[in-house]
Amino acid sequence: MKTQKMVKTAKALDKVFKILQRVVILCAIAAVIILSIFTAANVAAPDFIAGADSVNVSVGPLTLRLAEGAMPGTILGYTWILVVGAIVYIAVMCYVLGVLRKMLRPMAEGNPFAPSVSREIRKLAFAGLAIGMIANVMSFVETFAAVRIFDLSSLLQNTRLRDVSVNFHFDITSVILFFVLLLLSYIFQYGEELQKLSDETL
């Protein structure tokens, strides 16, 4: 009975991950197409975007609402930085979903300790570490780019603020997750060896 539940769950999750892979790829393609259209429109008519009443600029959890005329004409450059970062992130996420689907295949066949599972968990550990590194780098790039591109120091020069600086904190969650998944892969590898010995005994 427990094996049947595992098989059903593995098959259902495989379908969900397959759909998610397609959705994130479509979202990335749609973002690039839409941004390309806006870029082409701005080249044809430079006031196309600059004519907006106001623009929201997000820097981490902080959102600045810039009034008309206060926004530099570099919003597209900043947006392209965000989109390129998102595409890199999406590519790694698609790889992770593919690895998860490979892990689920033997489980869907009722064999959770197949020889390939521990190897796929190790791949998942390194992919998770890569995602964490990308997130940290993009957080820094996004904040630094916003300060430089939008020249926040000059925008705020008439206020009581003297200067704008960037404080970056490195998130080590992905490193911890990496070691947990690596340990899990060794546990599964041990289970695979026990399963092999059991099969040989039978």
Protein Blocks (a to p, Z undefined) as FASTA:
>chain_A
ZZmmmmmmmmmmmmmmmmmmmmmmmmmmmmmmmmmmmmmmmmmmmmlmmmpfbdcddehj
bccdddehjaccklmmmmmmmmmmmmmmmmmmmmmmmmmmmmmmmmmnopakgfklmmmm
mmmmmmmmmmmmmmmmmmmmmmmmmmmmnommlmmmmmmbfbdcddddddfklmmmmmmm
mmmmmmmmmmmmmmmmmmmmZZ
